[in-house]
Amino acid sequence: MRLTAAVVIALTPLLLLAACATPSQRIAIALTDRGVPQPQARCMGDRLGDRLSLAQLQRLDQISRLNGGRLNRMSIAQIASALSDPRDPGLVAEVLRAGLGCLI
């Protein structure tokens, strides 16, 4: 049990810092963790953070939990495919639009 308490104490500042991150920053971090180059991830985070609804942001947050939370490299197309939901086709369109817009 001591190890668990030590881990919790060590991670608390990081968790508090993560809680302060804006949606744009969290999107950029998740995309970078998935292999999107940092400048493109920041650009996409800014665009998506401004354009998406709260429900869409929550759906996008699921990307960090794909594949059991492992940080596998994914292309923009793979991310869009994982997020596709017939109830909200606009989310995939926004991810693709942001991805393509930030490539140029």
Summary of the structure (lengths in Angstrom):
residues: 104
radius of gyration: 14.9
end to end distance: 51.0
largest distance: 51.0
contacts: 283
relative contact order: 0.14
helix: 80%
strand: 0%
